[in-house]
Amino acid sequence: MASSSTADAGASNPGTASLEAPQPLDTDTWNLLRIAVPISLGSLVQFLVVLTDNFFLSRAGELEINGAGNAGLVYLTFSMVVMGGSVGVQILVARFKGAGDRFGMANAARTGRLCLAVLGAVLAAVVLGVNALGGWKMLLESPDVQAVFEPFLGVRGWGLIPFAVLMAVQSDWIGQAKTRPILALALLMASLNVVLDAMWVEGWWGGTALGARGAAYASLVAESAGAVFAWLWARYKSHPESFQGRASRDRDMERQWWTISAPVMGQFGLTIATWTSFFFFVERVGMMELKISHLTRNAFMLAFVVCSGLAQTTRTVVSTLLGEGRRSDLWPAILKLVALSYAGVWVLTHGYLFYPDWLSQQFFDTSEGVDAMSATLGTAFVALQVYALSSILISVLQGAGFTKHVFYIEFASVALYMVAAYVLTLVWPQPIHVIWRADWVYFLCMFAGAALGLRYLPWRTGGPALNEEAGA
């Protein structure tokens, strides 16, 4: 398997076989923040970009924000599959770093870039092909929404290719616990996206007003620029070794990447596909309810800023500590990460509990819309309390290599979520804040599954694929 090929390669590259004076991973609170904060700030910047998109699209009209919002969810579904593939790269890089194997780190990063680039191209072909054939129309009831949806996705789908390259490099940074470039990357992409939104959605500064399609072009250009930046930064600064050496494929490493990544790709894709289906259900309830759901989704993503950064940090910490053989340090580090997760979620989302009316008034002029969105924010706040914990526990299992078991947990959770969402929207239609209680079902199931996994799986020793890859 990959461990033997790595050993052979290391023997032929004695200067790169092991790290020089490897330093154990520091798991004090400040160092965990040093890893997590750039990731979370990068996600926060991207959240502000989404908010800016919604601002311009809202000014363009309700159909624009609903059509582009639903198309964006389709794109998000496929981009999450790419993110799932990047998790395997992150885990392998962190594992090799913990084991002190510099060549293994470089090989994992190089293999990850190749695999994710191919994956991005394949997914882009699927999205654009289905869109060209009109296959997404069956998801939409309103012809007016369809008229915005298809042109937007026809542009946006191309972004899966640069996004895949970007995620491959970013996962290498996270695996090495060198996350500072992520913030610079996010600022570059956000600045470019905001400027182009203004030019191409509304026609500011001499640009051509293209409406929703302009927002799609802005995102595509920003992602392409980000991919170029990430590639050059990795090539010349953060990990030049991963661009050196033989260019032939390492099929053993590819198999190990696939073993770890495939369940996460399935998990992430299933999660977002299910969430996307929820919005198509809501579209059949009403346009106001759909707008509230898109806005609540963005409010929910504000908590994702914190939880995603800490979840990625958790995977790196767990995988690295296992590589270093420091099992006794696992639980203290995990508890610190849980505390940081709750602290971050409360800081960013306390308004959903304490002043939801004021937040809702920024998007609605009528009391009906304000009241409905305020109640929905309260529902989302309850779900976030479970999410803050379950995201860390799930990431512990992933970092330990039990990605297949996490997929099973995800599958069971989304099945129950889909039943709840379907009943509350189409069988027994409820107010939108009640419909969003389907999220309570999902996150409680994820928490229960993660707790059972930590209780009965040998996660402190690492999964078979992870141990095999590390040469254990």
C-alpha positions in Angstrom: 0.0 0.0 0.0 1.0 3.7 0.2 3.1 3.2 3.3 5.5 0.9 1.5 5.8 3.2 -1.5 6.4 6.1 0.8 9.1 4.2 2.6 10.8 3.3 -0.7 10.6 6.8 -1.9 11.9 8.1 1.4 14.9 5.8 1.1 15.7 7.3 -2.3 15.2 10.8 -0.9 17.1 10.7 2.4 17.1 14.4 2.6 13.4 14.6 2.7 12.4 11.4 4.5 11.8 13.0 7.8 11.2 16.4 9.3 14.2 18.1 10.7 13.8 18.4 14.5 10.0 17.8 14.4 8.1 19.8 17.0 5.2 18.3 18.8 1.9 19.9 18.2 1.1 22.5 20.9 -2.5 22.0 22.1 -2.8 25.0 24.4 -5.8 27.2 23.8 -3.9 30.0 22.2 -2.2 27.7 19.6 -5.6 26.1 18.8 -6.9 29.6 18.2 -3.8 30.4 16.0 -4.8 27.5 13.8 -8.6 28.0 13.8 -8.9 31.8 13.7 -7.5 32.3 10.2 -9.8 29.6 8.9 -12.8 31.1 10.6 -11.9 34.6 9.5 -11.5 33.4 6.0 -15.0 31.8 6.2 -16.3 35.1 7.7 -15.0 37.0 4.8 -16.7 34.6 2.4 -19.9 35.0 4.4 -19.7 38.7 4.0 -19.3 38.1 0.2 -22.5 36.1 0.3 -24.2 38.8 2.2 -23.0 41.4 -0.4 -24.3 39.1 -3.2 -27.7 39.0 -1.4 -27.7 42.8 -1.0 -27.3 43.4 -4.7 -29.6 40.6 -5.7 -32.3 41.8 -3.3 -32.1 45.2 -5.0 -32.5 43.5 -8.3 -35.7 41.9 -7.2 -37.2 38.9 -5.3 -37.0 36.6 -8.3 -33.3 37.3 -8.7 -32.4 36.5 -5.1 -34.7 33.3 -5.2 -33.5 32.1 -8.6 -29.8 32.8 -7.9 -30.2 31.5 -4.4 -31.5 28.1 -5.5 -28.9 27.8 -8.2 -26.3 28.7 -5.6 -27.5 25.8 -3.5 -27.0 23.4 -6.4 -23.5 24.7 -6.8 -22.9 24.5 -3.1 -24.0 20.8 -3.2 -21.2 19.9 -5.7 -18.7 22.2 -4.1 -19.2 20.4 -0.8 -18.2 17.1 -2.6 -15.0 18.9 -3.5 -14.5 19.9 0.1 -15.1 16.4 1.2 -12.2 15.3 -1.1 -10.0 18.0 0.5 -10.6 16.5 4.0 -8.6 13.4 2.9 -5.7 15.6 1.9 -5.8 17.5 5.2 -5.9 14.3 7.3 -3.0 12.6 5.4 -0.8 15.7 5.5 -1.4 16.1 9.3 -0.8 12.4 9.9 2.5 12.5 8.0 3.5 15.7 9.8 2.8 14.0 13.2 4.9 11.0 12.1 7.8 13.3 11.0 7.7 12.3 7.4 8.3 15.3 5.1 8.3 13.2 1.9 4.9 11.7 2.8 3.5 15.2 3.4 4.7 16.4 0.0 3.4 13.3 -1.7 0.0 13.6 -0.1 -0.3 17.3 -1.1 0.8 16.6 -4.7 -1.6 13.6 -5.0 -4.4 15.7 -3.5 -4.0 18.5 -6.1 -4.2 16.0 -8.9 -7.2 14.1 -7.6 -9.2 17.2 -6.7 -8.4 18.9 -10.0 -9.8 15.9 -11.8 -12.8 15.7 -9.4 -13.6 19.4 -10.0 -13.5 19.0 -13.8 -15.8 16.0 -13.6 -18.3 17.7 -11.3 -18.3 20.9 -13.5 -19.1 18.7 -16.5 -22.0 17.1 -14.7 -23.5 20.4 -13.5 -23.2 22.2 -16.8 -24.4 19.2 -18.8 -27.5 18.8 -16.7 -28.1 22.5 -16.9 -27.7 22.6 -20.7 -30.3 19.8 -21.0 -32.7 21.5 -18.7 -32.5 18.8 -16.1 -32.7 21.1 -13.2 -36.2 22.4 -14.2 -38.0 19.6 -12.4 -36.7 21.1 -9.1 -38.5 24.4 -9.7 -42.2 25.2 -9.9 -42.1 28.8 -10.9 -41.1 29.6 -14.6 -39.9 33.0 -13.5 -37.5 31.5 -11.0 -36.3 29.0 -13.6 -35.5 32.0 -16.0 -33.0 33.3 -13.4 -31.8 29.9 -12.2 -30.5 28.4 -15.4 -28.3 31.3 -16.8 -26.9 31.8 -13.3 -25.9 28.1 -12.9 -24.6 28.0 -16.5 -21.9 30.5 -15.4 -21.4 29.5 -11.8 -20.8 25.8 -12.6 -17.5 26.6 -14.2 -16.2 27.7 -10.8 -15.9 24.1 -9.6 -12.6 23.7 -11.4 -10.7 26.6 -9.8 -12.5 25.9 -6.5 -11.1 22.3 -6.5 -7.5 23.6 -7.0 -8.0 26.2 -4.3 -9.3 23.6 -1.8 -6.5 21.2 -2.5 -3.9 23.8 -1.6 -5.9 25.1 1.4 -6.2 21.6 2.8 -2.5 21.2 2.7 -2.1 24.4 4.7 -4.6 23.2 7.3 -3.0 19.8 7.5 0.3 21.5 8.3 -1.4 23.8 10.8 -0.1 26.8 8.8 -3.4 28.5 8.2 -2.4 32.2 7.9 -2.5 32.3 4.1 -6.2 31.4 4.2 -7.1 34.8 5.5 -5.1 36.6 2.8 -6.7 34.4 0.2 -10.2 35.1 1.5 -9.5 38.9 1.5 -8.3 38.8 -2.0 -11.3 36.9 -3.3 -13.8 38.9 -1.2 -12.5 42.3 -2.4 -12.6 41.2 -6.0 -16.0 39.7 -5.7 -17.5 42.8 -4.0 -16.1 45.2 -6.7 -17.3 43.0 -9.5 -20.7 42.5 -7.9 -21.2 46.3 -7.9 -20.0 46.5 -11.6 -21.8 43.6 -13.0 -25.0 43.3 -11.0 -26.0 47.0 -10.9 -23.6 48.6 -13.4 -21.6 50.7 -11.1 -18.3 52.3 -12.1 -18.9 51.9 -15.8 -19.7 48.2 -15.6 -22.5 46.5 -17.5 -25.6 45.6 -15.4 -26.2 41.9 -15.9 -28.4 41.2 -12.8 -28.1 37.8 -11.3 -25.8 36.5 -14.1 -23.4 39.3 -13.2 -23.1 37.9 -9.6 -22.2 34.5 -11.1 -19.5 36.0 -13.2 -18.1 37.9 -10.2 -17.9 34.7 -8.2 -16.2 32.8 -11.0 -13.5 35.4 -11.5 -12.9 35.7 -7.8 -12.5 31.9 -7.4 -10.2 31.7 -10.4 -8.0 34.5 -9.0 -8.0 32.7 -5.6 -6.9 29.4 -7.2 -4.0 31.2 -8.9 -2.9 32.9 -5.7 -3.1 29.7 -3.7 -1.1 27.7 -6.3 1.6 30.3 -6.4 1.8 30.7 -2.7 2.2 26.9 -2.2 4.6 26.6 -5.1 7.0 29.2 -3.9 6.4 29.7 -0.2 4.3 27.3 1.9 5.2 23.9 0.4 7.6 24.0 -2.5 8.6 20.4 -1.8 5.2 19.2 -2.9 6.0 20.6 -6.4 9.3 18.8 -6.7 10.4 15.2 -7.4 8.9 12.7 -9.7 5.7 13.7 -11.5 4.4 10.1 -12.0 1.2 9.2 -10.1 1.3 7.4 -6.8 -1.6 5.0 -7.1 -1.2 3.7 -3.6 -1.5 7.2 -2.2 -4.5 7.8 -4.4 -6.2 4.7 -3.1 -5.5 5.9 0.5 -6.9 9.3 -0.3 -10.0 7.8 -1.8 -10.5 5.4 1.2 -10.5 8.4 3.6 -12.1 11.0 1.3 -14.9 9.1 -0.4 -17.1 8.8 2.7 -16.6 12.5 3.5 -17.5 13.4 -0.1 -20.6 11.4 0.2 -21.4 12.9 3.6 -20.9 16.5 2.6 -22.7 16.0 -0.7 -25.6 14.2 1.0 -25.9 17.0 3.7 -26.1 19.9 1.2 -28.2 18.0 -1.3 -30.7 17.4 1.5 -30.5 21.0 2.6 -31.0 22.1 -1.1 -34.1 19.8 -1.3 -35.5 21.6 1.7 -35.4 24.9 -0.2 -37.2 23.4 -3.1 -39.9 22.1 -0.7 -40.2 25.6 0.7 -40.6 27.2 -2.7 -43.9 25.4 -3.0 -45.0 26.9 0.3 -44.5 30.6 -0.8 -42.1 33.2 -2.0 -42.0 35.0 1.3 -41.2 31.7 3.1 -38.5 31.0 0.5 -36.9 34.4 1.0 -36.9 34.0 4.8 -35.3 30.6 4.3 -32.5 32.0 2.2 -31.9 34.8 4.6 -31.9 32.3 7.6 -29.5 30.1 5.7 -27.1 33.0 5.6 -27.7 33.7 9.3 -27.0 30.0 9.9 -23.8 30.3 7.8 -22.5 32.9 10.3 -22.3 30.1 12.9 -20.7 27.9 10.2 -17.9 30.4 10.1 -16.9 29.4 13.6 -17.8 25.7 13.5 -16.1 25.0 10.2 -12.8 26.6 11.3 -12.8 24.7 14.6 -14.0 21.4 12.9 -11.0 21.6 10.5 -8.7 22.4 13.4 -10.1 19.4 15.2 -9.4 17.1 12.3 -5.8 18.3 12.1 -5.2 18.2 15.9 -6.6 14.6 16.2 -4.7 13.3 13.2 -1.5 14.9 14.2 -1.7 13.8 17.9 -2.4 10.2 16.7 0.7 10.4 14.4 2.7 11.6 17.4 1.3 8.8 19.6 -0.1 11.3 22.2 -3.4 9.7 22.9 -3.6 11.1 26.5 -3.7 14.6 25.0 -6.8 14.0 22.8 -9.6 14.6 25.3 -8.1 17.8 26.8 -7.7 19.3 23.3 -11.2 18.2 22.3 -12.8 19.9 25.3 -10.9 23.1 24.6 -12.2 23.0 21.0 -15.8 22.5 22.2 -15.5 25.5 24.6 -14.2 27.6 21.7 -17.0 26.4 19.5 -19.7 27.6 21.9 -17.9 30.9 22.6 -17.7 31.7 18.9 -21.3 30.7 18.1 -22.6 32.8 20.9 -20.6 35.9 20.0 -21.7 35.8 16.3 -25.3 34.6 16.7 -26.6 36.1 20.0 -28.7 38.5 18.1 -30.9 35.7 16.9 -32.0 35.4 20.5 -31.8 38.9 21.9 -32.7 41.3 19.0 -34.2 39.2 16.1 -36.8 41.9 15.2 -34.1 44.5 14.5 -32.2 42.0 12.3 -35.4 41.1 10.4 -36.3 44.7 9.8 -33.1 45.0 7.7 -34.7 42.7 5.1 -38.5 43.2 5.4 -40.8 46.2 5.5 -44.0 44.5 6.5 -44.8 43.2 10.0 -45.7 39.8 8.6 -42.3 39.3 7.1 -40.5 40.7 10.3 -42.5 38.5 12.6 -42.0 35.3 10.5 -38.2 35.9 10.1 -37.8 36.7 13.8 -39.4 33.5 14.8 -37.3 31.6 12.3 -34.1 33.0 13.7 -35.1 31.8 17.1 -35.6 28.3 15.7 -32.2 28.5 14.1 -30.6 29.6 17.3 -31.8 26.5 19.1 -30.4 24.2 16.4 -27.0 26.0 16.6 -26.5 25.0 20.2 -26.5 21.4 19.1 -24.5 22.1 16.0 -21.7 23.8 18.0 -21.1 20.5 19.8 -21.9 17.9 17.2 -19.6 19.5 14.6 -16.6 19.0 16.9 -17.5 15.4 17.8 -18.0 14.4 14.2 -14.7 16.0 13.3 -12.9 13.9 16.0 -14.1 10.7 14.3 -13.1 12.1 10.8 -9.6 13.1 12.1 -9.2 9.6 13.5 -9.9 8.1 10.1 -13.5 6.8 10.8 -15.0 8.7 7.8 -17.1 5.7 6.7 -18.8 5.5 10.1 -19.5 9.3 9.9 -21.2 8.8 6.6 -23.5 6.2 8.1 -24.4 8.7 10.9 -25.0 11.3 8.2 -27.2 9.1 6.2 -29.4 8.2 9.1 -29.7 11.8 10.2 -30.6 13.2 6.7 -33.2 10.5 6.2 -35.0 11.6 9.3 -34.5 15.3 8.4 -36.0 14.7 4.9 -39.1 13.1 6.4 -39.6 16.0 8.8 -39.0 18.6 6.2 -41.4 16.9 3.7 -44.2 16.5 6.2 -43.9 20.1 7.5 -43.9 21.7 4.0 -46.0 19.5 1.7 -48.1 17.1 3.8 -48.9 19.2 6.8 -47.8 22.8 5.9 -46.7 24.8 8.8 -45.4 28.4 9.4 -41.8 28.8 8.3 -40.4 28.9 11.8 -42.0 25.5 12.5 -40.7 24.1 9.2 -37.1 25.1 10.3 -37.5 22.8 13.3 -36.5 20.0 11.0 -33.0 21.2 11.7 -33.5 20.2 15.3 -34.1 16.6 14.2 -31.0 16.6 12.0 -28.5 18.0 14.5 -29.8 15.9 17.4 -29.3 12.8 15.3 -25.8 13.9 14.4 -24.9 14.4 18.0 -26.4 11.1 19.1 -24.5 9.3 16.3 -21.2 11.0 17.2 -21.6 10.2 20.9 -22.2 6.5 20.1 -19.2 6.5 17.8 -16.9 8.0 20.4 -18.2 5.5 22.9 -17.8 2.3 20.9 -15.2 2.9 18.1 -11.4 2.6 18.8 -10.9 6.2 17.7 -8.0 6.8 20.1 -5.9 4.4 18.0 -7.0 5.7 14.6 -8.9 4.0 11.8 -7.3 1.2 9.7 -6.8 3.3 6.6 -5.1 6.1 8.6 -2.8 3.7 10.4 -1.9 1.9 7.3 -1.1 5.1 5.5 1.1 6.2 8.4 3.0 3.0 8.3 1.6 1.8 11.6 
